[in-house]
């Protein structure tokens, strides 16, 4: 079997690169959180400062990826399509990652070409790596920087301390917690040196030489942050990080669900205990330390709501290295053919979740449901589909708002990225990521009831005191648009305390790529001299008339008669059942 696998590294690298690019293309998406960074970048590029809402003071630090944001700002300044360019840069980082991991295994660790290739192939063909090779977030560049820093410190003892300093500074600024990962990798390098009985003095000297410029740079960076934002604690930490037994339990579910979905990383870690401790014991120990650190951290901070283990991604290359060590040892003990078969089986096993096929039964995985904002358990693949579609829906909402907004208008939103980026409106954030008033609220008492990062949540009516123009907004289109409006109002369950100030309305808009009449449904602030009760009652009549008009257009064959009715959509995140078209009573919303 192993004889049938080429041993030429150049062929291996070509296969690995093509595989990684194919998986990145298959799972291409830009998530809503990426647009938060892009909006900060756009405001910075065009002179509004490093703010989310233009003109806000003091500004809010609602990002955690400063270096990535600077790259996006350069893209915005050059008027390039940031939501295309930044995912492409991330994809290139993913390609460089698989190349580097293969070379570390085959060159630095001295593993055979076939074990190195098959272990790296589990990484290149991983749906998790495929998903986060784009996304618009910094996950893949962060992972590449971590691997490069590990290579410099563990295999070179930090002798190229200038390169170490540059890598460390980049890692510390591409993620808020980057400094912690520098400490983990540095500790891993010291562990390797101790276990391998290498002299510590050269490594310690190089760590100091590299650490001094990094320390100076970070002191300056954080001094600027404090001067600019009047705090050293970003909103991202206030909103997303908590501690306690409930948080630990949720974090443990997060890690276990990922491991039971993907399987290969867990097998790699378990196999390392029995097969990986060969040759230079210190290096496998260092690799294991980093591989275990990421799931440990994820448990402590309570996990993350995004699919396919975004927080765990930087640990996957190290799990792949352990797998390479394991396959090498398996080949030594039981022959290269058995090792090759094991590697091929693991590659195929790792691909399955990308097709929503699972070895672990759904009933087992459902017990680990931790995204409690979701009414029911979704597989990681379904969660990725949901997040991909949501971002497009939020983009449509932002584009719709931009067509009807005026200067100084504001909108309340629970997902603020694409809506904010494409509308340029002031955003009042229900989860507090870019709204300090919510971020500083204490966590609600009792058991956790929301997804990670969404525990602090307020109803849109909370912001009525600031008189934003829109409390709610959603795009609908197609023959069933008017019916969707009714369903949507029912789903919103608008607080009666604001119905004497806010009323339902809709605007006809145009959306790119939507070959249907499209509308922006809103609950808006009343204008002077308007009677809210009359507008609530009148909306039902307006909606009925629109319903009849749309039915006549579609069923009469005047427009788009060849289109599939499935194209009658609302924003994907809030898709609900299609209810009866004739029931229009809005009594529940009338001011009382």
N, C-alpha and C positions, 0 to 999 in steps of 0.2 A: 504493500500500500504506500509506504513512504517513498519507495522508488518511483512511484508514479507522480510524485509531487516534485516539481523542479526545485533545485537548490540554488538557482541563480538569484542573488539579491535584487538585481535590476528588474527581473520579472516579478519578483515578490512585490517590490515597491510599486510597480505599474499596476498590479492587481489591487493592491491596497488603496492607492490613490483613486482609481476608477470606482472601486466599491464605496469609498467614503463619499465621493462626489455624487454617486447615484443615490445613496441614502439621504444625503443633504438635500438633493433635488426633490426626492420623493416626499420629504417631510418639510419642505420649504414653507415657512410662515413667518409673519411678523406679529408678535404678541402685543397686547394693549400696553403693557408696562413699558415696552420699548419706546412707545410714543411719548411717554412722560419725559424720558431723556431727550428725545428729539425736540420736544417743545421747549425745554430749558435751552437746548442748543440753538434753536431758532431765535429765541428771545435774545440770547447772548450775541449771536452773529449779527443781529440787526439793531444793536445798541440799547436794548432794554435792560441789560444786566442778566446775571445768572439767577433768574426768577422764573416761577411758573406762571403767576398772574402778573401781567405788566403793571408797573406802578405800585405794587404792594410794598409796604414797609411796616416792620422789618420783613425781609424776604424769608421764604421758607425753603429749607434744604430737603427737598422731597426726592432726591436721587441718591444712589449709593455707588456710582460708577464714574467718578470725576474724569479719569483719563479717557474713558470711552466717550463721555459727553464731549470732551474737547475735540475728539475726532469727528463726532457728529456735527459740532459747531463749525468745523472747517468745511465740512460738506455743505452745510446750510449757507455759509458765507459764499461758497463757490456756486451756489444755486444748483447743486446737484440733487438728484432724487435720493434723499437720505435713507428712506425706507427701502431702497434697493441697494445702495452702496454699502451701508453698514452690515446688512446680512451677508453680502458678498465677502466683505473683509472677514467676518466671522467664519464663513465657509472655508476661506483660505487658511485661517488659523487651524481649523479642523484637519485640513489636508496636511499641513506642516506637523501637526500633532502625531498623526499615525505614522508619518515618515520617521519622526524623531523617536517614537516609542520602538519601532522596529529596529532602528540603528542602536538604540540603547541595549536592547536584548541581544542582538546578534554581535554587536561590537563590544560594548562595555561589559555586559554580563557573560559574554563568550558562549552564548547558547547556540545550538545548531540552527541552520537556516530554516528547517521545517518547523521546529517548535516555535521559533521566533515569528515566522510567518503566520502560523495558525493562531497563535495567541493574539497577535496584532489584528488579525482578521476578525476575531470576536469583537474587537473594539471598532473597527471600521464598519462592520455590518450591524452594529448595535443600534436599535431604534432610538435609544436614549441619546447616543451621540448624533444620530441623524437629525433628531428633533432640535437639539441645541447647537447644531452646526450653523443654523440660521437664527431665527427668532428675533433678531435685532438686539438681543441682550449680550452681555459681555462674558457669558459662561465659557465659551470656547477659547477666547484669548486668555482668560484667567487660567484655564486649564493648561494651555500651552506654556504660559509663563511659569506656572508651578513646576511643570516637568523640566523646563530648562534650568530653573534655579536649583532643583534637586540634582540634576546632572552636574552642574558646576560645583556644588558643594560636596556631594557624596563621591563623585568619581575624580574630580580635579582638586579636592580639598580647598576649594576657593582660591586657588593660586592666581586666577585671572580676576582679581578682586574688583577691577573696574567693571567687568561684565556682570559680576555678582551685584554690585551696587546698582547698576542700571536695571537689571531684572527685578531686584528687590523694590526699588522705587516704583517701577511700573506696577508690580503686584500690589503694593501698598495703596496705590491710588486708583487702580481699576476696580477695586472692591473695598467697601468700608472696612471689612474685617481682614483685609489683606495683610496687615501687620501681624495678626495672629498666625496666618499661614506661613509667613516668613519665619516666625519663631518655631513652628512645627517642623519645617524643613531643616532649619538650622539644628534643631534638636536631633533630627534623624541623622544628620551628617555626623554629629558628635557620637551618637550611639554606634554608628557604623565604624567609626575610628576606634572606639573603645573595644568593641567586640573583635575587631580585626587586629587589635594590638598595634595599631599605627600610632606614631607620635602625635600628640594633640597640639603641640605648640604651633606648628605651621598652620593648621586649620584655624586655631583660635586667633592667631595673628591676622590671618586673611579676613576672618569674620569682623575683627575690629576695624581693619582698614576699609572694608566695604561698608561697615555699619556707620562710620563717622559721617560720610557725606549723605547717607540715607537719613540719619538722625537730623542733620542740619536741614535737609530738604523738607522732612516731615514736620519739624518744628515750625518752619516758615509757612508751610501749607496750612497747618492747623491754626496757627496764629491768624492767618488771613481768614480762615473759616469763622473763627470766633469774632473777629472784627466785622465780618460781613453779615453773618447770620445771628450774632449775639448769643450763640450757644455752641457747645461742642457735640451735642447729642442731636443727630439728624432726625427729622420726622420719621424716616424709614425705620429707625430703631425704636422710637416711641410707639409706633403703630404695630410693628411686626414682631418685636422681641418681648417675650415675657418668660417668667420662670414659675416653677411650682409643679406639684404632682400632676395636675391636669395637662400642663404643657409637656411634661416628660412623657406622659402616656400618649399624647397625640404625636409627638415626635417619634416615639417607638413604632407606632402604627405606620407612620410615614415611611420609615426605613424598611420595616418588615414587608409592607406592601410592594415597595420597589424591588426588594430582593426576591420576593415570591413571584413577581411578574417577570423580571428579567432573568433570574436564576444564575446566569453565568458568573456575575461578580461574586455572589455568595459561594458558589462552588469553588471559585478561585481562592477565596479567603480560607475556606475550610480545607481545601487541598494543600494550602501552604503549610499548615501545621504538620502534615505528615510527609510531604514530598519536597517542600521548598527549601529546607535548611541544608543546602549543599554548598560545597566549595567555600566561598567567603561568607561566613555566617552573618557578618555585620551588615552587608548590603541587603540581603533578604529581610533582615530585621528592620532596617531603615525603610525599605519599601513597604513592609507590613504596617509600620507605624503610621505612615502617611495614608495608606489605604484605609486604615481603621479610623483615622482622625476625622474624616469627613462624615461618615455615618454617626459617629459619636457626637460631633458638633450639631448635626441635624436633630438628633434626639433631644439634646439639651435646650435648643431654641424652639422646639415644637414643630419642626418641619416647615413645609412650604406648600401652597395650594396648587402650584403649577405641575403639569404632567411629567412623567418619566424622570423624576428625581433631579430637578435642576440643581439643588444644593449638593447632590452627590456626584455630579459629573466630574469635578476635578480629581476625585479618588479613583475613577474607573481606569485610567492608564496604569495606575499602580497595581490594581487588581489584575490587569492584563499581564503585567510583568511577573506577578506571582504565578499566574497561569503558565507563562512561558517556562519558569523554573520548574513548575510541577510536571509539565509535559516532557521536559528534558530528563528529569529524574525518572519518570514513568518509562521513558524509552530506555534508560540505562538498566532498569530493573526487569522490564517485561518485553523489551524489544521495541524498535522504532515503529514497526507496523501498528502495534497496539496504541502507541502514543499518537500516531497520525490519525487512527480511527477515532480515538477519544477527542482529539482536537477538532476533527470535522464534525463530529456529533455536537460538540459544544457550539461551534459556529452556527449550525442549523438550529439548535435549541435557542440561541440568542436572537435569531431572526424572527421567531414565531410571534412575539408580542407586537411586532410591527405590522402583523396581519390580524391582530386581535385574536390570536390563537394562544391558548394557555394550557400549560401542564397542570398547574395548581387549579383545582375547580373554583368556579365563581363563588360557590357558597362559602368556601374558606376565605377567599379574598374579601368578600363582603363583610366579614367580621372585622376587617381592618379599615372600614370606611371612616375616614377622618375629615373629609371635606364636607362639613356639616351644613354649609350653605347650599350644597347640592341636595335636593330632596331625596334622591336615591343614589346608590352607588353607581359610579361609572368606571369602566376599565381605564387604564392609562391611555390606551389608544383612543377611546371615546372622549376622554377628557381633553386630549390634544385636539381632536376634531372640533370639540365645543369651543376651545380657546381660539383656534384658528378662525372659526366662523364668527365668534363674538367680535373679534377685532375688526372684521369687515363690516359687521353691523354697526359698531361704534363709529367707524370711519364714515359710513353713510349718514349717521346721525349728526356727526360734526359737519359734514358737507351741507346737509340740510339746514342746520342752524346758521351756517355762514351765509346762506342765501336770504335769510329773513331777519338777521340780527342788525341792530344799530349800535352806535357808539355807546359804551358804558353798560351794555346788557350783560347779564350774568345768568348762568344756568346751574342747577344742582345736578350732580351726577355721582353715581357709585363707582363707575369705571371712568377715569379721568384722562387717560392717555390719548387715544385717537380722537375722542370728542374734543379735547382741548387743542390738539395739534391742528386739526382741520377746521375748527371753528374760530380759533383765536379769541374766544370769549373768556371772560372771567369765570372760573370754575369754583364752585363750593362743593367740597369733597365729603361725601357721606361717611367715608372710612378714615378720613383725616390724614391721608398721605401727604397732601399739599395744603391742608387746612389745620393750623395749629390748635385752634379751639377744640377740635375733635381729638387730635393726637394727644393732648394733655389730659383728656378725660381718663379717669381710672377704668380699668377693665371691669366689665359687669360682674357682679357676684354670682356664685353658683357654678355649675358645670359649663364647660365650653359648648357653645351652640352654633358657632360659625366656622368657616374655613380658616386656616392659618393666615394671619395678616388682615383678617376682616372682623376681629373680635370687637373692635370699637366701631360702632355703626349707629347712625342716627337716621330717623325718618326725614324725607325731604322737607316736611313741614317744620322741622327744627330751624331751618334757614329762612322761614317766612319773615322773621323779624328784620332781616336785611333787605327785604323786598327785591329779590332777584326777579328778573322778568319771567323766567321759566322754572317751575318746580319739577316738571316732568317733560320728557320729550322722547319720541320714538318715530322711526320711519316705517311706513307701510306702503305697499304698492300692489297693483294688479286688480283683478276683478273683485276679490274679496276684501279690498282695502277698507271699505266702510264697515264691514262686519268685524274686521280686526280692530278697528277703533273702539267698538263697543267692548270687545273682549279685553282690550288693553285697559280701558278705564276700570273694568271690573277687577282686573289683576292688580292695578295700582292701589286700590282700596284707599282712596284719598281721605286724609284726616278731615273730619267735618269742621274742625276749628278754622280751616283756611278757605272754606268754600265761599265765604263772603268777601274774599279778596282775590281768589284765583279761580279761573274758569277754563273749561276745555275749549280748544280751538284747533284748527288745522290749516295748513298752507300747502298749496301745490308746489312741488319742487322738481328739479331734474337731478337724476343720479347717474353717474357714468356707468355704463354697462347694464343699465336697467331699461329694458325695452318695454316699459309699461308706464302708465300714469302713476306717479309717486307722490306721497304726501308726508308731511311732517305733522304728527299729532302732538299737541303740547297741552300742558296746563299752565296758563300764563297769568300774569298780574293784570288786574282790570285797569282799564284806562279811565281817566276822569269822566264822570257823568254816565258811565256804564252801570247797568243794573245786573248784579251777578246772578240773582235768581232767574231773571229773564234769559240771561245767556246760557245758563245750565239747561233750562227747558228748551230754548231755541236750538241748542246743539243737537238734540235728538232729531228734530225736524230736518236740520241741515244734513245730518248723517243719513237719514232715510232717503232724502233727495239724491245725495251722492250715490248711495247704494243702487237706486233705480237707474241712475245715469250710467254707472259702470256696467251693470248687468246688460243694459240695452246695447252699449258699445261692444261688449265681448260676445254676447249671445246673438246679436244682430249681425255679427261678422264685420263690423265697421273697422275694427282694429285688431291686429295680432291674432287672427283666428287660428293660426297654426301653432301658437305658443302653448306649451304644456301648462295646465292649471297649477302644477306644483311650483311654478315660478311666482305664485302669489304669496309673498313672504312678508314677515315683519323682522325686526332686529332679532337675530338668531338666539341671543341669550334669553329672550323673554318670549319665545314662541309658546303659544298656548293652544288649547283645543279650539277648533272652529265651532262657535256656538250658533244658535239659530239666528237667522238674518232678520227675523221679524220682531224679535224682542228688543225693545229699545228703551225701556223705562230707566230713568236716571234718578228716581226719587231718593235713592240712598245718598246721593251726592248733593241734593239741594240744600242751600243754607237753611238752617233751622233756628 
